[in-house]
Each structure stands twice: as C-alpha cells, then as structure tokens.
Amino acid sequence: MQVAIIGTGYVGLTTGVCLAFIGHQVCCLDTDEAKIRALKAGKIPIYEPNLSELLEEASPNLRFTSSYAEAIPSAEIIFIAVGTPPTPSGAPNLEYLSQAARSIGQHGAAGFKVVVNKSTVPIGSGNWVGSLLREACEGREAGTSPEFAVASNPEFLREGSALHDSLYPDRIVIGADETRALEVLYSLYRPILDQTFSAPTYLPRPDTVYAVPLVSTDLASAELIKYAANAFLALKISFINEMGLLAERVGANITEVARGIGLDSRIGPRFLSAGIGWGGSCFGKDTAALIATASEYGLNLPIVEAARKLNSRQRDRVVEKLLHELKILKGRTIGLLGLAFKPNTDDLRESPAVEIAQKLVDRGVRVRAHDPIAVERFHREHAGMPVQTCENVCETAEGCDALVLVTEWSEYRDLDWEAIAKKMRTPVILDGRHFLDRDKLARAGMRYLAIS
Ligand code: UDX
C-alpha cells in the first residue's frame, strides 16, 4: 500500500521504517529540511537501538521529503505523527496537528483516503481533523477533492524498544466511525497481525508471539484507550512508590513486595519497579492532558491527579534523603549516574535526573554527572545548567559526598565500586532505582541508601 507519514520524530520514523520493512511503499515527510537531508544520507536524528539497521533494510520501500506535494497525492493512507507538546495548562499544543491536516487537505488527490491520527491527541481530535480536512478542500474543482475518512491508531511503543514494540505489539488498536477506514487499516497491519513477515536477525520474533490481537473500535474509544493506558501505567508506578514509602517505615522490602503482588496474574509484574518515579515525554504529558480533557466536561480525575503528585514527591525524596544523610547540602558535591529519563535512550524530556540536578543546584550543591549517551544532548538542551559532566563513573565520583543512581543503565551494575569509593569524600550511594547489589556495595565500603 502507498503510505505517507507526517512527522519523523520517534513515533513517525519508527512507524515509517516498520511499515516499509513489512512491504509497504512509505514516504516520510518532515517540514524540518535539515532532518530530511540527514535521513536521506542515512543519518538517524534519534538514538533508538537497531533503527539504523532496519532503516537500511527497508530503504528500497522508503522515501524522505519535505514536500507535501510529493508525499500526499499518491498516498492511500496518511499518518499524522507530529509533536503535541504540552502547554502550561496541561492541554497539548495542537498547532502542528492542524497545520498537517490543512496541508493534507490541500494536497490530497481524488479518491478515498484514510487519515490516521498516530500522535497522542485529545479525545475528539479525530472529528476536528476531519473538519480541517474538509475546510482545506473547499473551493477545489468538482471531482478533484479526496474523500477523507479519519481514523485513530494510537502507538504504545516505548523508547529504547520502539522497534520491538512496533513489530511485536501486545495489541493493535484502530478506531474509526467508517467501516471502510477500518478495513484499510486492517489490510495495512495484516503482516504484523498475522506475523507473516520474516523477522530481522537482530530483532527475533519472541517465542510467545504468533498473532497480534486487534482492537477495532470507534474513534473516541481508540483515542481514550491511549490516554487510559498511559494513565494506568503511570499510576501503577505511583502505587508501588506509595507502597515503598510505607515499606520503608514498617521495615519491608519493596522489591519483594512488588514481586509478591506482581505474580498475581490479575496485577502482573511489569511497571512495578519502585524508585524516583516516571519521566519521559508521555506519562507526564498524557496524564495532564487527560485531566484537562476531563475538566472540560466538568469532571475531576482524583486518582490520576494523585499519581502525578506522588511522582513529583519522589524527586523531592532524593533531596530529603541526601539532606538527612549529609546534614548540610550547601557546598557539597554530588554525582548523578544517568541523565536520560530511562536506559537505552538519550531522551531527556521530563528526566528525573534533570529535575534532581536543578533541585540540588538550587540548594548550593556542586553537581557532577555521567551518562553513557545523553551527555551531548544534555549540554545542547540544558546549556545554562551548572552541571559538570564526566567521561566515566570513577571520574564522576572524584571528591563527591554522595552518588545518586538515577538511570538504571546496565553498565552501572558491574562497576569497580572499591575504586569508586576511594575517589569519594564520603562513600555514600543513593540507589534511586533499586538496581544495585546492596551487599556488594557494602563489601566495597560504600554506604548504601535506597529510595523506597
Ligand atoms: C511510555 C509507554 O510505555 C508507551 O506505551 C507509550 O506509548 C509512551 O510512553 P516511554 O515513555 O518510552 O513509553 O517509557 P516507559 O518505558 O514506559 O517508562 C516511562 C518512565 O517510567 C521511565 O522514566 C521509567 O524509568 C519509569 N518506570 C517504568 C518506573 O519508574 N518504574 C517502572 O516499573 C517502569
């Protein structure tokens, strides 16, 4: 099938590459010409494991352009995957979405076209995009206007495992009020639904994946599924963090508690890792947007609100723990291990590390930091922040009063902790992710603290 994708961020690029890989003809469009030039030269603007390999394999079916006139007329399916960054009120900024819809309306050729919202957009956006498309077509000569149907196809991909999540998803959700649109999307995703494509060697098909469930529903339900899924995951994390607070008081081990409840198949083991809480571009933005949408309907969402409050309190607890341990923070040196919001990405959006660094700087702490891949991006995006970045963990530890493990990069598990302890002024480590081996650290002479 002929597919156009508007926006080459995480979602758009991953979707485009995967659809091209399974055999569709895909044209990816971005209005950022420098990005398109780089992509044409095979350079990937984001860090995502295996994306460059898959892009190379899919390249015979993949084109990149900045021109709507080139991407849209031949496309049968057009995905909108542009950014919807949060505004101060919590509601997402829909400017890029409306620009994309208008441009699609202006350039669409005659015939039936499905326009798919892949960006996370407020409930009701499908109808709104439909009206923008129709407006943009007004005044065109009779018989030249396309017949648009709008669909929602939310993504559930996690940064760092975006390709795996796209090729072997837990489910595919499609929503539209027109059956024809659902049929087109079903044909598009058939190779993934039936798992008939040959798996790349570097992304083998998991033994448990034979076929992927399809949820085919109406537009509003598909839109709400995305928000409800992210809100539920976010509150699952906040719930275990709330239990962590209590566990600390009563002398329970929160990792054991999470294991004990997660083995109940009604609860499930994932997203129960206690620690400094969630970050990233989705959970914060989507829970805020959900609350904003609900308030337009005169509703409060107290559970979602509580999950957000608790998440922000987890960052404060890092500072409280350090203050309790070191008594005075002003003039201290503290090293952060990890800057990215989670491992296997260089994304710093709503990264706990950045928030914690700012809180420490505000209290007069000298902050040093290490990250295996996000340092360059940190300097680009937080140029004014007085944080000294280091080449490795040993260098970061030099003269530190404490280290804080913020991002659980696998390479932090097996470090020479004895050597690191010797570099520090006081060998204290606060494990923000319940990730390190407490006994091993104690043997290396480190005082181990956890954030429960
Ligand atoms: C998320 C959703 O998982 C994905 O389905 C959605 O479409 C986009 O948002 P992502 O933001 O890439 O994906 O990251 P995710 O792996 O979900 O982690 C989010 C944050 O939660 C990270 O900061 C992570 O460290 C934290 N987290 C995750 C926990 O604190 N505890 C956990 O148990 C799991």
Boltz pocket constraint, residues with backbone or C-beta under 6 A from the ligand:
constraints:
  - pocket:
      binder: B
      contacts: [[A, 155], [A, 156], [A, 157], [A, 158], [A, 159], [A, 160], [A, 230], [A, 233], [A, 237], [A, 270], [A, 271], [A, 272], [A, 273], [A, 274], [A, 275], [A, 276], [A, 277], [A, 278], [A, 279], [A, 280], [A, 281], [A, 282], [A, 283], [A, 341], [A, 342]]
      max_distance: 6.0
